[in-house]
Amino acid sequence: MTTQKVSVTLESGAISRARHLAGPRGLSGYLDTALQEKLERDERRRAFVEYLDELEQSDPTPDGLKVRATRRAARLRGRVSH
């Protein structure tokens, strides 16, 4: 596994808490694990939204109900992109 050094600005209280919880694996290891977990969650959410989009395309549901479902999917997409 290759690594890359980066510079980020984070809230100081969160850094203090992370350092305390990280223990022997250190802050870098702790943050790397947290980032990997967040990426996996976001990728699963994105795949789920894509699956819902595919279902919606072939759904015989009346248009009015589809409009509501589309609005709900847009809200989910907004959460994934943040």
Steps between C-alpha positions, in 0.01 A plus 500: 500500500637837406436804711489869427563781740229767497421810697145550626336743735279340763321620812746493790260334746441213260876456452554485876228238537638300207854506642366373832304217337766410245739369760801308370390493137536878488295777351586419138386139536185607680407758236587262215265237644226758548540624142488147359181424697336823383593430138352150521173633646473768232574249223231262634249785519582608145459141373165476678378824345607375156309177564191701595536704180506180294189373676326831444567488126309172462233571762137503377398724792279799411683824422386682816658242723814499287537876550498454877753217476723714279496778760593253772787362287627855441516555876697176539740603222557828682606311812738278303676788326576682829 
